[in-house]
Structures are given as structure tokens and as C-alpha cells.
Amino acid sequence: MEDFLSVNQMYIVLVIVLLIWGGIVSYLFRLDKRIKDIEKAMQPKADEPLAQKKG
């Protein structure tokens, strides 16, 4: 096992870095989806009348 690690150090680091980047990318996609859902929920619907000010 020790020989495998010493010979393939570059590939092991590459795999770890790619896993970290994959996690960051997946987190950003999930965050974007949540933000879009929140924005969609906050927009007034077309069939609802706008609230009128009392005055």
C-alpha cells in the first residue's frame, strides 16, 4: 500500500481536488435552485389583484 501511495501521489491529489471542486459545483447548483424557488414564490401571481393602499 505504501508503494502505491508513493508512486501515485499526483493522481491521489488530483482525485481529492476534483472531489472538492465537484462538491463546490453541486452546492452552487443547489443554492441557485433554492434562490430561484424563493424568487418565484415572492413574485405576485398574474391572476391576483395588486394590493391597494388605504388612505
mmCIF file of the N, C-alpha and C atoms, coordinates in Angstrom:
data_MODEL
# 
_entry.id   MODEL 
# 
loop_
_atom_site.group_PDB 
_atom_site.id 
_atom_site.type_symbol 
_atom_site.label_atom_id 
_atom_site.label_alt_id 
_atom_site.label_comp_id 
_atom_site.label_asym_id 
_atom_site.label_entity_id 
_atom_site.label_seq_id 
_atom_site.pdbx_PDB_ins_code 
_atom_site.Cartn_x 
_atom_site.Cartn_y 
_atom_site.Cartn_z 
_atom_site.occupancy 
_atom_site.B_iso_or_equiv 
_atom_site.pdbx_formal_charge 
_atom_site.auth_seq_id 
_atom_site.auth_comp_id 
_atom_site.auth_asym_id 
_atom_site.auth_atom_id 
_atom_site.pdbx_PDB_model_num 
ATOM 1   N N  . MET A 1 1  ? 0.826   -1.197 0.000   1.00 0.00 ? 1  MET A N  1 
ATOM 2   C CA . MET A 1 1  ? 0.000   0.000  0.000   1.00 0.00 ? 1  MET A CA 1 
ATOM 3   C C  . MET A 1 1  ? 0.867   1.257  0.000   1.00 0.00 ? 1  MET A C  1 
ATOM 4   N N  . GLU A 1 2  ? 1.950   1.194  0.734   1.00 0.00 ? 2  GLU A N  1 
ATOM 5   C CA . GLU A 1 2  ? 2.843   2.346  0.826   1.00 0.00 ? 2  GLU A CA 1 
ATOM 6   C C  . GLU A 1 2  ? 3.490   2.643  -0.520  1.00 0.00 ? 2  GLU A C  1 
ATOM 7   N N  . ASP A 1 3  ? 3.834   1.602  -1.268  1.00 0.00 ? 3  ASP A N  1 
ATOM 8   C CA . ASP A 1 3  ? 4.419   1.797  -2.599  1.00 0.00 ? 3  ASP A CA 1 
ATOM 9   C C  . ASP A 1 3  ? 3.407   2.445  -3.542  1.00 0.00 ? 3  ASP A C  1 
ATOM 10  N N  . PHE A 1 4  ? 2.154   2.008  -3.457  1.00 0.00 ? 4  PHE A N  1 
ATOM 11  C CA . PHE A 1 4  ? 1.109   2.574  -4.308  1.00 0.00 ? 4  PHE A CA 1 
ATOM 12  C C  . PHE A 1 4  ? 0.953   4.063  -4.046  1.00 0.00 ? 4  PHE A C  1 
ATOM 13  N N  . LEU A 1 5  ? 0.959   4.447  -2.775  1.00 0.00 ? 5  LEU A N  1 
ATOM 14  C CA . LEU A 1 5  ? 0.784   5.862  -2.439  1.00 0.00 ? 5  LEU A CA 1 
ATOM 15  C C  . LEU A 1 5  ? 1.975   6.697  -2.869  1.00 0.00 ? 5  LEU A C  1 
ATOM 16  N N  . SER A 1 6  ? 3.169   6.174  -2.737  1.00 0.00 ? 6  SER A N  1 
ATOM 17  C CA . SER A 1 6  ? 4.352   6.959  -3.101  1.00 0.00 ? 6  SER A CA 1 
ATOM 18  C C  . SER A 1 6  ? 4.490   7.107  -4.615  1.00 0.00 ? 6  SER A C  1 
ATOM 19  N N  . VAL A 1 7  ? 4.047   6.116  -5.380  1.00 0.00 ? 7  VAL A N  1 
ATOM 20  C CA . VAL A 1 7  ? 4.155   6.176  -6.831  1.00 0.00 ? 7  VAL A CA 1 
ATOM 21  C C  . VAL A 1 7  ? 3.056   7.047  -7.430  1.00 0.00 ? 7  VAL A C  1 
ATOM 22  N N  . ASN A 1 8  ? 1.866   7.054  -6.852  1.00 0.00 ? 8  ASN A N  1 
ATOM 23  C CA . ASN A 1 8  ? 0.702   7.723  -7.439  1.00 0.00 ? 8  ASN A CA 1 
ATOM 24  C C  . ASN A 1 8  ? 0.253   8.960  -6.662  1.00 0.00 ? 8  ASN A C  1 
ATOM 25  N N  . GLN A 1 9  ? 1.190   9.691  -6.101  1.00 0.00 ? 9  GLN A N  1 
ATOM 26  C CA . GLN A 1 9  ? 0.840   10.868 -5.298  1.00 0.00 ? 9  GLN A CA 1 
ATOM 27  C C  . GLN A 1 9  ? 0.091   11.909 -6.116  1.00 0.00 ? 9  GLN A C  1 
ATOM 28  N N  . MET A 1 10 ? 0.529   12.150 -7.323  1.00 0.00 ? 10 MET A N  1 
ATOM 29  C CA . MET A 1 10 ? -0.089  13.176 -8.158  1.00 0.00 ? 10 MET A CA 1 
ATOM 30  C C  . MET A 1 10 ? -1.551  12.824 -8.459  1.00 0.00 ? 10 MET A C  1 
ATOM 31  N N  . TYR A 1 11 ? -1.817  11.579 -8.742  1.00 0.00 ? 11 TYR A N  1 
ATOM 32  C CA . TYR A 1 11 ? -3.181  11.166 -9.072  1.00 0.00 ? 11 TYR A CA 1 
ATOM 33  C C  . TYR A 1 11 ? -4.095  11.215 -7.846  1.00 0.00 ? 11 TYR A C  1 
ATOM 34  N N  . ILE A 1 12 ? -3.542  10.904 -6.702  1.00 0.00 ? 12 ILE A N  1 
ATOM 35  C CA . ILE A 1 12 ? -4.337  10.969 -5.470  1.00 0.00 ? 12 ILE A CA 1 
ATOM 36  C C  . ILE A 1 12 ? -4.723  12.411 -5.173  1.00 0.00 ? 12 ILE A C  1 
ATOM 37  N N  . VAL A 1 13 ? -3.788  13.329 -5.317  1.00 0.00 ? 13 VAL A N  1 
ATOM 38  C CA . VAL A 1 13 ? -4.082  14.751 -5.102  1.00 0.00 ? 13 VAL A CA 1 
ATOM 39  C C  . VAL A 1 13 ? -5.088  15.234 -6.132  1.00 0.00 ? 13 VAL A C  1 
ATOM 40  N N  . LEU A 1 14 ? -4.941  14.794 -7.375  1.00 0.00 ? 14 LEU A N  1 
ATOM 41  C CA . LEU A 1 14 ? -5.866  15.173 -8.425  1.00 0.00 ? 14 LEU A CA 1 
ATOM 42  C C  . LEU A 1 14 ? -7.288  14.719 -8.110  1.00 0.00 ? 14 LEU A C  1 
ATOM 43  N N  . VAL A 1 15 ? -7.442  13.493 -7.645  1.00 0.00 ? 15 VAL A N  1 
ATOM 44  C CA . VAL A 1 15 ? -8.764  12.975 -7.294  1.00 0.00 ? 15 VAL A CA 1 
ATOM 45  C C  . VAL A 1 15 ? -9.369  13.767 -6.142  1.00 0.00 ? 15 VAL A C  1 
ATOM 46  N N  . ILE A 1 16 ? -8.566  14.085 -5.140  1.00 0.00 ? 16 ILE A N  1 
ATOM 47  C CA . ILE A 1 16 ? -9.074  14.848 -3.993  1.00 0.00 ? 16 ILE A CA 1 
ATOM 48  C C  . ILE A 1 16 ? -9.513  16.246 -4.424  1.00 0.00 ? 16 ILE A C  1 
ATOM 49  N N  . VAL A 1 17 ? -8.721  16.908 -5.262  1.00 0.00 ? 17 VAL A N  1 
ATOM 50  C CA . VAL A 1 17 ? -9.067  18.250 -5.733  1.00 0.00 ? 17 VAL A CA 1 
ATOM 51  C C  . VAL A 1 17 ? -10.339 18.208 -6.582  1.00 0.00 ? 17 VAL A C  1 
ATOM 52  N N  . LEU A 1 18 ? -10.461 17.190 -7.440  1.00 0.00 ? 18 LEU A N  1 
ATOM 53  C CA . LEU A 1 18 ? -11.667 17.073 -8.263  1.00 0.00 ? 18 LEU A CA 1 
ATOM 54  C C  . LEU A 1 18 ? -12.898 16.807 -7.408  1.00 0.00 ? 18 LEU A C  1 
ATOM 55  N N  . LEU A 1 19 ? -12.762 16.034 -6.352  1.00 0.00 ? 19 LEU A N  1 
ATOM 56  C CA . LEU A 1 19 ? -13.893 15.809 -5.445  1.00 0.00 ? 19 LEU A CA 1 
ATOM 57  C C  . LEU A 1 19 ? -14.316 17.100 -4.748  1.00 0.00 ? 19 LEU A C  1 
ATOM 58  N N  . ILE A 1 20 ? -13.345 17.888 -4.333  1.00 0.00 ? 20 ILE A N  1 
ATOM 59  C CA . ILE A 1 20 ? -13.655 19.167 -3.686  1.00 0.00 ? 20 ILE A CA 1 
ATOM 60  C C  . ILE A 1 20 ? -14.369 20.101 -4.666  1.00 0.00 ? 20 ILE A C  1 
ATOM 61  N N  . TRP A 1 21 ? -13.856 20.219 -5.902  1.00 0.00 ? 21 TRP A N  1 
ATOM 62  C CA . TRP A 1 21 ? -14.499 21.072 -6.907  1.00 0.00 ? 21 TRP A CA 1 
ATOM 63  C C  . TRP A 1 21 ? -15.883 20.561 -7.255  1.00 0.00 ? 21 TRP A C  1 
ATOM 64  N N  . GLY A 1 22 ? -16.044 19.246 -7.336  1.00 0.00 ? 22 GLY A N  1 
ATOM 65  C CA . GLY A 1 22 ? -17.370 18.686 -7.599  1.00 0.00 ? 22 GLY A CA 1 
ATOM 66  C C  . GLY A 1 22 ? -18.353 19.037 -6.495  1.00 0.00 ? 22 GLY A C  1 
ATOM 67  N N  . GLY A 1 23 ? -17.904 19.004 -5.252  1.00 0.00 ? 23 GLY A N  1 
ATOM 68  C CA . GLY A 1 23 ? -18.759 19.387 -4.138  1.00 0.00 ? 23 GLY A CA 1 
ATOM 69  C C  . GLY A 1 23 ? -19.146 20.853 -4.182  1.00 0.00 ? 23 GLY A C  1 
ATOM 70  N N  . ILE A 1 24 ? -18.201 21.698 -4.534  1.00 0.00 ? 24 ILE A N  1 
ATOM 71  C CA . ILE A 1 24 ? -18.489 23.131 -4.628  1.00 0.00 ? 24 ILE A CA 1 
ATOM 72  C C  . ILE A 1 24 ? -19.500 23.404 -5.736  1.00 0.00 ? 24 ILE A C  1 
ATOM 73  N N  . VAL A 1 25 ? -19.307 22.773 -6.888  1.00 0.00 ? 25 VAL A N  1 
ATOM 74  C CA . VAL A 1 25 ? -20.214 22.978 -8.013  1.00 0.00 ? 25 VAL A CA 1 
ATOM 75  C C  . VAL A 1 25 ? -21.616 22.483 -7.677  1.00 0.00 ? 25 VAL A C  1 
ATOM 76  N N  . SER A 1 26 ? -21.724 21.305 -7.061  1.00 0.00 ? 26 SER A N  1 
ATOM 77  C CA . SER A 1 26 ? -23.051 20.789 -6.716  1.00 0.00 ? 26 SER A CA 1 
ATOM 78  C C  . SER A 1 26 ? -23.726 21.675 -5.669  1.00 0.00 ? 26 SER A C  1 
ATOM 79  N N  . TYR A 1 27 ? -22.963 22.214 -4.720  1.00 0.00 ? 27 TYR A N  1 
ATOM 80  C CA . TYR A 1 27 ? -23.525 23.129 -3.729  1.00 0.00 ? 27 TYR A CA 1 
ATOM 81  C C  . TYR A 1 27 ? -24.064 24.393 -4.401  1.00 0.00 ? 27 TYR A C  1 
ATOM 82  N N  . LEU A 1 28 ? -23.320 24.934 -5.366  1.00 0.00 ? 28 LEU A N  1 
ATOM 83  C CA . LEU A 1 28 ? -23.761 26.147 -6.041  1.00 0.00 ? 28 LEU A CA 1 
ATOM 84  C C  . LEU A 1 28 ? -25.019 25.899 -6.870  1.00 0.00 ? 28 LEU A C  1 
ATOM 85  N N  . PHE A 1 29 ? -25.135 24.730 -7.518  1.00 0.00 ? 29 PHE A N  1 
ATOM 86  C CA . PHE A 1 29 ? -26.343 24.419 -8.272  1.00 0.00 ? 29 PHE A CA 1 
ATOM 87  C C  . PHE A 1 29 ? -27.550 24.298 -7.343  1.00 0.00 ? 29 PHE A C  1 
ATOM 88  N N  . ARG A 1 30 ? -27.373 23.641 -6.184  1.00 0.00 ? 30 ARG A N  1 
ATOM 89  C CA . ARG A 1 30 ? -28.490 23.524 -5.238  1.00 0.00 ? 30 ARG A CA 1 
ATOM 90  C C  . ARG A 1 30 ? -28.883 24.891 -4.695  1.00 0.00 ? 30 ARG A C  1 
ATOM 91  N N  . LEU A 1 31 ? -27.900 25.727 -4.401  1.00 0.00 ? 31 LEU A N  1 
ATOM 92  C CA . LEU A 1 31 ? -28.179 27.068 -3.894  1.00 0.00 ? 31 LEU A CA 1 
ATOM 93  C C  . LEU A 1 31 ? -28.919 27.898 -4.932  1.00 0.00 ? 31 LEU A C  1 
ATOM 94  N N  . ASP A 1 32 ? -28.518 27.800 -6.197  1.00 0.00 ? 32 ASP A N  1 
ATOM 95  C CA . ASP A 1 32 ? -29.188 28.518 -7.274  1.00 0.00 ? 32 ASP A CA 1 
ATOM 96  C C  . ASP A 1 32 ? -30.637 28.065 -7.403  1.00 0.00 ? 32 ASP A C  1 
ATOM 97  N N  . LYS A 1 33 ? -30.883 26.776 -7.295  1.00 0.00 ? 33 LYS A N  1 
ATOM 98  C CA . LYS A 1 33 ? -32.249 26.259 -7.385  1.00 0.00 ? 33 LYS A CA 1 
ATOM 99  C C  . LYS A 1 33 ? -33.106 26.775 -6.231  1.00 0.00 ? 33 LYS A C  1 
ATOM 100 N N  . ARG A 1 34 ? -32.547 26.801 -5.037  1.00 0.00 ? 34 ARG A N  1 
ATOM 101 C CA . ARG A 1 34 ? -33.301 27.326 -3.889  1.00 0.00 ? 34 ARG A CA 1 
ATOM 102 C C  . ARG A 1 34 ? -33.630 28.804 -4.067  1.00 0.00 ? 34 ARG A C  1 
ATOM 103 N N  . ILE A 1 35 ? -32.663 29.571 -4.561  1.00 0.00 ? 35 ILE A N  1 
ATOM 104 C CA . ILE A 1 35 ? -32.891 31.003 -4.760  1.00 0.00 ? 35 ILE A CA 1 
ATOM 105 C C  . ILE A 1 35 ? -33.969 31.228 -5.811  1.00 0.00 ? 35 ILE A C  1 
ATOM 106 N N  . LYS A 1 36 ? -33.947 30.446 -6.898  1.00 0.00 ? 36 LYS A N  1 
ATOM 107 C CA . LYS A 1 36 ? -34.979 30.578 -7.927  1.00 0.00 ? 36 LYS A CA 1 
ATOM 108 C C  . LYS A 1 36 ? -36.357 30.241 -7.362  1.00 0.00 ? 36 LYS A C  1 
ATOM 109 N N  . ASP A 1 37 ? -36.437 29.208 -6.514  1.00 0.00 ? 37 ASP A N  1 
ATOM 110 C CA . ASP A 1 37 ? -37.719 28.858 -5.899  1.00 0.00 ? 37 ASP A CA 1 
ATOM 111 C C  . ASP A 1 37 ? -38.228 29.977 -5.002  1.00 0.00 ? 37 ASP A C  1 
ATOM 112 N N  . ILE A 1 38 ? -37.342 30.600 -4.247  1.00 0.00 ? 38 ILE A N  1 
ATOM 113 C CA . ILE A 1 38 ? -37.734 31.699 -3.364  1.00 0.00 ? 38 ILE A CA 1 
ATOM 114 C C  . ILE A 1 38 ? -38.183 32.903 -4.189  1.00 0.00 ? 38 ILE A C  1 
ATOM 115 N N  . GLU A 1 39 ? -37.440 33.225 -5.260  1.00 0.00 ? 39 GLU A N  1 
ATOM 116 C CA . GLU A 1 39 ? -37.831 34.339 -6.121  1.00 0.00 ? 39 GLU A CA 1 
ATOM 117 C C  . GLU A 1 39 ? -39.189 34.089 -6.761  1.00 0.00 ? 39 GLU A C  1 
ATOM 118 N N  . LYS A 1 40 ? -39.430 32.870 -7.176  1.00 0.00 ? 40 LYS A N  1 
ATOM 119 C CA . LYS A 1 40 ? -40.707 32.527 -7.792  1.00 0.00 ? 40 LYS A CA 1 
ATOM 120 C C  . LYS A 1 40 ? -41.843 32.657 -6.785  1.00 0.00 ? 40 LYS A C  1 
ATOM 121 N N  . ALA A 1 41 ? -41.607 32.278 -5.540  1.00 0.00 ? 41 ALA A N  1 
ATOM 122 C CA . ALA A 1 41 ? -42.633 32.365 -4.507  1.00 0.00 ? 41 ALA A CA 1 
ATOM 123 C C  . ALA A 1 41 ? -42.925 33.812 -4.130  1.00 0.00 ? 41 ALA A C  1 
ATOM 124 N N  . MET A 1 42 ? -41.954 34.698 -4.265  1.00 0.00 ? 42 MET A N  1 
ATOM 125 C CA . MET A 1 42 ? -42.143 36.091 -3.879  1.00 0.00 ? 42 MET A CA 1 
ATOM 126 C C  . MET A 1 42 ? -42.824 36.917 -4.960  1.00 0.00 ? 42 MET A C  1 
ATOM 127 N N  . GLN A 1 43 ? -42.804 36.487 -6.211  1.00 0.00 ? 43 GLN A N  1 
ATOM 128 C CA . GLN A 1 43 ? -43.434 37.252 -7.286  1.00 0.00 ? 43 GLN A CA 1 
ATOM 129 C C  . GLN A 1 43 ? -44.949 37.161 -7.172  1.00 0.00 ? 43 GLN A C  1 
ATOM 130 N N  . PRO A 1 44 ? -45.632 38.291 -7.387  1.00 0.00 ? 44 PRO A N  1 
ATOM 131 C CA . PRO A 1 44 ? -47.103 38.229 -7.343  1.00 0.00 ? 44 PRO A CA 1 
ATOM 132 C C  . PRO A 1 44 ? -47.630 37.444 -8.538  1.00 0.00 ? 44 PRO A C  1 
ATOM 133 N N  . LYS A 1 45 ? -48.685 36.709 -8.302  1.00 0.00 ? 45 LYS A N  1 
ATOM 134 C CA . LYS A 1 45 ? -49.290 35.929 -9.381  1.00 0.00 ? 45 LYS A CA 1 
ATOM 135 C C  . LYS A 1 45 ? -50.085 36.851 -10.292 1.00 0.00 ? 45 LYS A C  1 
ATOM 136 N N  . ALA A 1 46 ? -50.227 36.477 -11.550 1.00 0.00 ? 46 ALA A N  1 
ATOM 137 C CA . ALA A 1 46 ? -50.875 37.327 -12.546 1.00 0.00 ? 46 ALA A CA 1 
ATOM 138 C C  . ALA A 1 46 ? -52.376 37.452 -12.295 1.00 0.00 ? 46 ALA A C  1 
ATOM 139 N N  . ASP A 1 47 ? -53.005 36.417 -11.733 1.00 0.00 ? 47 ASP A N  1 
ATOM 140 C CA . ASP A 1 47 ? -54.452 36.457 -11.544 1.00 0.00 ? 47 ASP A CA 1 
ATOM 141 C C  . ASP A 1 47 ? -54.874 37.126 -10.237 1.00 0.00 ? 47 ASP A C  1 
ATOM 142 N N  . GLU A 1 48 ? -53.922 37.469 -9.376  1.00 0.00 ? 48 GLU A N  1 
ATOM 143 C CA . GLU A 1 48 ? -54.252 38.143 -8.120  1.00 0.00 ? 48 GLU A CA 1 
ATOM 144 C C  . GLU A 1 48 ? -54.210 39.658 -8.334  1.00 0.00 ? 48 GLU A C  1 
ATOM 145 N N  . PRO A 1 49 ? -55.199 40.381 -7.819  1.00 0.00 ? 49 PRO A N  1 
ATOM 146 C CA . PRO A 1 49 ? -55.151 41.849 -7.943  1.00 0.00 ? 49 PRO A CA 1 
ATOM 147 C C  . PRO A 1 49 ? -54.064 42.422 -7.018  1.00 0.00 ? 49 PRO A C  1 
ATOM 148 N N  . LEU A 1 50 ? -53.496 43.522 -7.441  1.00 0.00 ? 50 LEU A N  1 
ATOM 149 C CA . LEU A 1 50 ? -52.491 44.167 -6.605  1.00 0.00 ? 50 LEU A CA 1 
ATOM 150 C C  . LEU A 1 50 ? -53.147 44.779 -5.378  1.00 0.00 ? 50 LEU A C  1 
ATOM 151 N N  . ALA A 1 51 ? -52.447 44.767 -4.286  1.00 0.00 ? 51 ALA A N  1 
ATOM 152 C CA . ALA A 1 51 ? -52.973 45.328 -3.041  1.00 0.00 ? 51 ALA A CA 1 
ATOM 153 C C  . ALA A 1 51 ? -53.115 46.854 -3.205  1.00 0.00 ? 51 ALA A C  1 
ATOM 154 N N  . GLN A 1 52 ? -54.268 47.381 -2.822  1.00 0.00 ? 52 GLN A N  1 
ATOM 155 C CA . GLN A 1 52 ? -54.497 48.810 -2.938  1.00 0.00 ? 52 GLN A CA 1 
ATOM 156 C C  . GLN A 1 52 ? -54.194 49.471 -1.602  1.00 0.00 ? 52 GLN A C  1 
ATOM 157 N N  . LYS A 1 53 ? -53.623 50.650 -1.681  1.00 0.00 ? 53 LYS A N  1 
ATOM 158 C CA . LYS A 1 53 ? -53.301 51.376 -0.471  1.00 0.00 ? 53 LYS A CA 1 
ATOM 159 C C  . LYS A 1 53 ? -54.548 52.011 0.105   1.00 0.00 ? 53 LYS A C  1 
ATOM 160 N N  . LYS A 1 54 ? -54.666 51.901 1.410   1.00 0.00 ? 54 LYS A N  1 
ATOM 161 C CA . LYS A 1 54 ? -55.783 52.563 2.095   1.00 0.00 ? 54 LYS A CA 1 
ATOM 162 C C  . LYS A 1 54 ? -55.300 53.941 2.527   1.00 0.00 ? 54 LYS A C  1 
ATOM 163 N N  . GLY A 1 55 ? -56.137 54.926 2.342   1.00 0.00 ? 55 GLY A N  1 
ATOM 164 C CA . GLY A 1 55 ? -55.647 56.229 2.699   1.00 0.00 ? 55 GLY A CA 1 
ATOM 165 C C  . GLY A 1 55 ? -56.660 57.251 2.869   1.00 0.00 ? 55 GLY A C  1 
# 
